[in-house]
């Protein structure tokens, strides 16, 4: 990963996730419904690839960077995930969100990360 650590990125996401980034968000489960939009923002920030796994609720999106899986929204599930690591893309991940949610999360994460360098 880049100079931003996984912990810093997860903290930025936790501070940015809201009803503005997913209609399924709740205080009790902030990562719920955030997988598509989060995978897009991580892809913007760190590059790599977007992958998906089929779950009972539908497709679950996450990132693979330097051959390592990063699932920043896995905390939304109470059970562990049996990852299929099916290659996906931005278009498929975008079907799980919308432009307003994406722009909100992207801008919010950028604001959170900018606080690290000040």
Backbone as numpy.savetxt, mean C-alpha at the origin, in Angstrom:
# Nx Ny Nz CAx CAy CAz Cx Cy Cz
15.82 -1.30 -0.50 14.98 -0.11 -0.50 15.86 1.13 -0.50
15.26 2.26 -0.72 16.02 3.52 -0.78 16.42 3.96 0.62
16.70 5.24 0.77 17.12 5.76 2.08 15.97 5.77 3.08
14.75 5.64 2.60 13.59 5.55 3.49 13.49 4.11 3.98
13.39 3.92 5.28 13.30 2.56 5.81 11.86 2.05 5.75
11.72 0.74 5.86 10.39 0.13 5.86 9.56 0.67 7.03
10.18 0.83 8.18 9.47 1.34 9.36 9.00 2.78 9.13
9.87 3.61 8.55 9.49 5.00 8.26 8.34 5.06 7.26
8.39 4.20 6.26 7.34 4.17 5.25 6.03 3.67 5.86
6.10 2.66 6.70 4.89 2.15 7.35 4.29 3.20 8.27
5.13 3.93 8.99 4.64 5.02 9.84 3.97 6.11 9.00
4.58 6.46 7.86 4.00 7.46 6.98 2.64 7.00 6.47
2.54 5.74 6.09 1.27 5.19 5.62 0.23 5.19 6.72
0.62 4.75 7.91 -0.32 4.72 9.04 -0.86 6.11 9.35
-0.02 7.13 9.20 -0.46 8.50 9.45 -1.29 9.05 8.30
-1.14 8.49 7.11 -1.83 9.01 5.93 -3.15 8.28 5.64
-3.23 6.98 5.95 -4.45 6.23 5.66 -5.65 6.86 6.37
-6.75 6.95 5.66 -7.98 7.51 6.22 -9.14 7.14 5.31
-10.31 7.65 5.64 -11.47 7.46 4.76 -11.24 8.12 3.40
-10.29 9.06 3.34 -9.96 9.72 2.07 -9.22 8.77 1.13
-8.53 7.76 1.68 -7.76 6.84 0.84 -8.45 5.49 0.66
-9.43 5.17 1.51 -10.23 3.95 1.33 -11.53 4.07 2.12
-12.62 3.72 1.47 -13.92 3.78 2.15 -14.05 2.69 3.21
-13.13 1.73 3.22 -13.17 0.63 4.22 -12.32 0.94 5.45
-11.61 2.08 5.44 -10.75 2.45 6.56 -11.56 2.57 7.84
-10.94 2.18 8.96 -11.52 2.43 10.29 -10.37 2.63 11.27
-10.66 3.25 12.39 -9.64 3.45 13.43 -9.10 2.11 13.91
-9.98 1.11 13.99 -9.60 -0.22 14.47 -8.78 -0.98 13.43
-8.97 -0.68 12.14 -8.27 -1.39 11.07 -7.90 -0.40 9.95
-6.89 0.43 10.21 -6.55 1.49 9.24 -6.07 0.98 7.88
-5.52 -0.24 7.81 -5.02 -0.77 6.54 -6.12 -1.38 5.68
-7.31 -1.53 6.23 -8.40 -2.20 5.49 -8.75 -1.46 4.20
-8.75 -2.22 3.12 -9.11 -1.65 1.83 -8.04 -0.76 1.19
-6.86 -0.74 1.76 -5.81 0.17 1.29 -4.80 -0.50 0.36
-4.95 -1.80 0.03 -3.88 -2.51 -0.66 -3.60 -1.98 -2.06
-4.62 -1.74 -2.86 -4.39 -1.27 -4.22 -3.74 0.09 -4.26
-4.31 1.03 -3.53 -3.79 2.40 -3.52 -2.40 2.45 -2.90
-2.17 1.65 -1.86 -0.86 1.63 -1.21 0.19 1.04 -2.14
-0.15 -0.04 -2.85 0.83 -0.65 -3.76 1.23 0.34 -4.85
0.31 1.18 -5.28 0.62 2.19 -6.29 1.57 3.25 -5.74
1.30 3.73 -4.53 2.14 4.77 -3.92 3.53 4.21 -3.61
3.61 2.98 -3.16 4.92 2.35 -2.91 5.68 2.20 -4.22
4.97 1.81 -5.26 5.59 1.68 -6.60 6.13 3.03 -7.06
5.37 4.10 -6.84 5.84 5.45 -7.17 7.10 5.82 -6.38
7.11 5.45 -5.12 8.16 5.86 -4.20 9.44 5.04 -4.35
9.28 3.71 -4.49 10.45 2.83 -4.46 10.66 2.01 -5.73
9.71 2.07 -6.65 9.85 1.26 -7.86 9.48 -0.18 -7.60
10.18 -1.10 -8.24 9.90 -2.52 -8.06 8.71 -2.95 -8.89
8.02 -3.96 -8.42 6.88 -4.55 -9.13 5.67 -4.61 -8.21
4.49 -4.65 -8.82 3.25 -4.88 -8.08 2.85 -6.33 -8.32
2.55 -7.03 -7.24 2.09 -8.42 -7.32 0.72 -8.52 -6.67
0.07 -9.67 -6.87 -1.25 -9.88 -6.28 -1.39 -11.33 -5.84
-2.34 -11.53 -4.94 -2.70 -12.84 -4.42 -4.22 -12.88 -4.30
-4.79 -14.00 -4.64 -6.24 -14.17 -4.57 -6.63 -14.53 -3.13
-7.53 -13.75 -2.57 -8.06 -14.02 -1.22 -9.58 -14.13 -1.32
-10.21 -14.57 -0.26 -11.67 -14.72 -0.25 -12.37 -13.40 -0.59
-11.78 -12.26 -0.16 -12.37 -10.94 -0.38 -12.10 -10.42 -1.79
-11.22 -11.07 -2.54 -10.84 -10.62 -3.87 -9.33 -10.53 -3.99
-8.85 -9.79 -4.95 -7.41 -9.64 -5.15 -6.79 -8.77 -4.06
-5.61 -9.18 -3.61 -4.83 -8.41 -2.63 -3.53 -8.01 -3.31
-3.23 -6.71 -3.32 -2.05 -6.18 -4.00 -0.96 -5.81 -3.00
0.29 -5.96 -3.43 1.46 -5.63 -2.61 2.64 -5.44 -3.54
3.82 -5.18 -2.99 4.98 -4.84 -3.81 6.10 -5.86 -3.64
6.89 -6.00 -4.70 8.12 -6.77 -4.67 9.22 -5.83 -5.14
10.20 -5.62 -4.26 11.30 -4.70 -4.53 12.60 -5.46 -4.30
13.44 -5.47 -5.30 14.71 -6.22 -5.22 14.47 -7.67 -4.78
13.49 -8.30 -5.38 13.13 -9.71 -5.15 12.65 -9.98 -3.73
12.23 -8.97 -3.00 11.72 -9.13 -1.63 10.30 -8.58 -1.57
9.40 -9.33 -0.94 8.00 -8.94 -0.82 7.81 -7.93 0.29
7.07 -6.86 -0.03 6.69 -5.84 0.95 5.18 -5.69 0.89
4.52 -6.12 1.95 3.06 -5.99 2.03 2.74 -5.06 3.19
2.60 -3.79 2.88 2.38 -2.78 3.92 0.96 -2.82 4.47
0.06 -3.57 3.86 -1.33 -3.61 4.33 -1.72 -4.98 4.89
-0.76 -5.85 5.14 -1.09 -7.19 5.63 -1.77 -7.15 7.00
-1.59 -6.07 7.75 -2.18 -5.98 9.09 -3.71 -5.92 9.06
-4.30 -5.70 7.88 -5.76 -5.66 7.80 -6.39 -7.04 7.97
-5.60 -8.09 7.83 -6.12 -9.46 7.89 -5.78 -10.11 9.23
-6.72 -10.86 9.76 -6.48 -11.54 11.04 -5.73 -12.85 10.85
-5.80 -13.43 9.65 -5.09 -14.67 9.39 -3.90 -14.38 8.47
-2.92 -15.30 8.48 -1.76 -15.09 7.61 -2.13 -15.36 6.16
-1.39 -14.73 5.27 -1.68 -14.80 3.84 -0.79 -15.85 3.19
-1.39 -16.68 2.35 -0.63 -17.62 1.54 -0.36 -16.93 0.20
0.78 -16.27 0.11 1.09 -15.45 -1.07 1.29 -16.30 -2.32
0.62 -15.89 -3.39 0.78 -16.55 -4.68 1.81 -15.83 -5.55
2.12 -14.59 -5.22 3.11 -13.79 -5.95 2.85 -13.76 -7.45
1.61 -13.48 -7.83 1.23 -13.37 -9.24 1.60 -11.96 -9.72
2.43 -11.85 -10.77 2.77 -10.52 -11.27 1.51 -9.74 -11.67
1.48 -8.47 -11.31 0.35 -7.61 -11.64 0.92 -6.33 -12.24
0.13 -5.26 -12.22 0.58 -3.99 -12.79 -0.24 -2.85 -12.21
0.13 -1.65 -12.58 -0.55 -0.46 -12.06 -2.02 -0.43 -12.46
-2.31 -0.84 -13.68 -3.71 -0.81 -14.16 -4.61 -1.69 -13.30
-4.15 -2.90 -12.99 -4.95 -3.80 -12.14 -5.09 -3.24 -10.74
-4.00 -2.74 -10.17 -4.05 -2.19 -8.81 -4.97 -0.97 -8.77
-4.99 -0.19 -9.86 -5.82 1.01 -9.90 -7.31 0.65 -9.92
-7.64 -0.55 -10.36 -9.05 -0.98 -10.37 -9.58 -1.14 -8.94
-8.68 -1.16 -7.95 -9.03 -1.32 -6.55 -9.18 0.03 -5.84
-9.00 1.13 -6.58 -9.04 2.46 -5.96 -9.62 3.45 -6.98
-9.43 4.73 -6.73 -9.82 5.75 -7.71 -8.82 6.90 -7.64
-8.91 7.81 -8.58 -7.93 8.89 -8.70 -7.89 9.77 -7.46
-9.04 10.07 -6.87 -9.06 10.92 -5.66 -8.34 10.24 -4.50
-8.61 8.94 -4.28 -7.96 8.21 -3.20 -6.45 8.12 -3.43
-6.07 7.83 -4.67 -4.66 7.73 -5.03 -3.94 9.07 -4.80
-4.49 10.15 -5.32 -3.85 11.46 -5.16 -3.74 11.85 -3.70
-4.80 11.57 -2.93 -4.78 11.89 -1.50 -3.65 11.13 -0.79
-3.58 9.81 -1.02 -2.57 9.01 -0.31 -1.16 9.38 -0.77
-0.98 9.55 -2.05 0.35 9.92 -2.58 0.82 11.23 -1.95
-0.03 12.24 -1.95 0.34 13.54 -1.37 0.56 13.44 0.13
-0.28 12.70 0.82 -0.16 12.57 2.28 1.12 11.85 2.67
1.47 10.80 1.93 2.71 10.07 2.23 3.91 10.97 1.94
3.86 11.72 0.86 4.97 12.64 0.55 5.15 13.67 1.66
4.05 14.18 2.20 4.12 15.13 3.31 4.74 14.47 4.53
4.30 13.26 4.86 4.84 12.54 6.01 6.34 12.29 5.84
6.75 11.85 4.65 8.17 11.56 4.42 9.01 12.83 4.39
8.44 13.93 3.94 9.19 15.19 3.93 9.52 15.66 5.35
8.71 15.28 6.31 8.96 15.65 7.70 10.22 14.95 8.23
10.59 13.83 7.62 11.78 13.10 8.06 13.06 13.84 7.73
13.04 14.61 6.65 14.26 15.28 6.19 14.39 16.70 6.74
13.46 17.09 7.59 13.56 18.46 8.14 14.00 18.43 9.59
